[in-house]
Amino acid sequence: MEVGRVQDIASSALFSGSLPAEFVRPDTEQPGITTVKGQLLAVPVIDFKNPDEDSVIKAIDDASRNWGMFQIINHDIPNEAIAHLQAVGKAFFELPPEEKEVYAKPPDSKSVEGYGTKLQKEVDGRKGWVDHLFHIIWPPSAINFKFWPQNPPSYRAANEEYRKHLHGVVDKLFRSLSLGLGLEGHELKESAGGDKLVYLLKINYYPPCPCPDLALGVPAHTDMSTITILVPNDVQGLQAFRDGHWYNVNYIPNALVIHIGDQIEILSNGKYKSVLHRTTVKKDRVRISWPVFLEPPPEFEVGPHPKLVDQDNPPKYKTKKYGEYAYCKLNKIPQ
């Protein structure tokens, strides 16, 4: 069992009004200093139901080349399915500590699955103001239900319902990205794992923080996935790095936030960009987000797509097993 859950630390920190030193970021990272004030970053918003498919493909292509992120609306996932996913996730984190610890990530586990706090190697011992729960929701052969909470009782049904609707979004995203790169519609997904693509759900729980200007929920990073599909609650906290500055990302109810991850940047040989982002926290509100990371299986090799490499465009990235890539990323080992 890990010690020092942020949710527990938050209760005593809010009472004392002080932030434990290990959560105070350096001046170069503190959101109170580094955030552009009074300006929301209007990342591209794409209507997934636009009947002009070429227009959708072009918009996704432009956003992936120039932003590394976008938001999609009219994505055919019912608002009720999103609301149910959010309700059961929130209910889990409101359980007593001993009930949540039943799902704790085993100390010797090589997987990220389970309830936890620390995820990756910490730089200078600085911690993020967040607890999390990871578990795989697809494919069935990779699911380990011991990490799926049994309380609230509707947790499994809510996650399975959301996943059912997610498949269409995933296929359309991969098809659009593939066509945007000049590939056949099926080629990019096949090069990312195809039908063995892993859907890894994470719930990020950011408790109220006594000194939000000094702390970060999750520090600056790019996602090591192919694509990340994120559902936030209505508490603003997502920030993206743009033109040398950190901006708050505009919140749109029921939109899906899409992050281009490292594996798509690699597969595209750098044409699409993995987005650098981070999360901030609030003094008096809980922020929760539900990203689904679309990942190749651990033994699956990813490298620049052969059709995007030639004499004029040599490979910019190594080809390696995804599991090796993830290990290096989490342990801050150069790729």
Secondary structure as GFF3:
##gff-version 3
##sequence-region A 1 335
A	DSSP	alpha_helix	6	16	.	.	.	ID=ss1
A	DSSP	three_ten_helix	21	23	.	.	.	ID=ss2
A	DSSP	alpha_helix	31	34	.	.	.	ID=ss3
A	DSSP	beta_strand	35	41	.	.	.	ID=ss4
A	DSSP	beta_strand	45	47	.	.	.	ID=ss5
A	DSSP	alpha_helix	53	66	.	.	.	ID=ss6
A	DSSP	beta_strand	69	73	.	.	.	ID=ss7
A	DSSP	alpha_helix	79	93	.	.	.	ID=ss8
A	DSSP	alpha_helix	97	101	.	.	.	ID=ss9
A	DSSP	beta_strand	114	116	.	.	.	ID=ss10
A	DSSP	three_ten_helix	123	125	.	.	.	ID=ss11
A	DSSP	beta_strand	131	138	.	.	.	ID=ss12
A	DSSP	three_ten_helix	140	142	.	.	.	ID=ss13
A	DSSP	three_ten_helix	145	147	.	.	.	ID=ss14
A	DSSP	alpha_helix	155	180	.	.	.	ID=ss15
A	DSSP	alpha_helix	187	191	.	.	.	ID=ss16
A	DSSP	three_ten_helix	194	196	.	.	.	ID=ss17
A	DSSP	beta_strand	198	206	.	.	.	ID=ss18
A	DSSP	beta_strand	218	221	.	.	.	ID=ss19
A	DSSP	beta_strand	227	232	.	.	.	ID=ss20
A	DSSP	beta_strand	238	242	.	.	.	ID=ss21
A	DSSP	beta_strand	245	249	.	.	.	ID=ss22
A	DSSP	beta_strand	256	260	.	.	.	ID=ss23
A	DSSP	alpha_helix	262	267	.	.	.	ID=ss24
A	DSSP	beta_strand	277	279	.	.	.	ID=ss25
A	DSSP	beta_strand	287	295	.	.	.	ID=ss26
A	DSSP	beta_strand	301	302	.	.	.	ID=ss27
A	DSSP	three_ten_helix	306	308	.	.	.	ID=ss28
A	DSSP	beta_strand	320	321	.	.	.	ID=ss29
A	DSSP	alpha_helix	322	330	.	.	.	ID=ss30
###
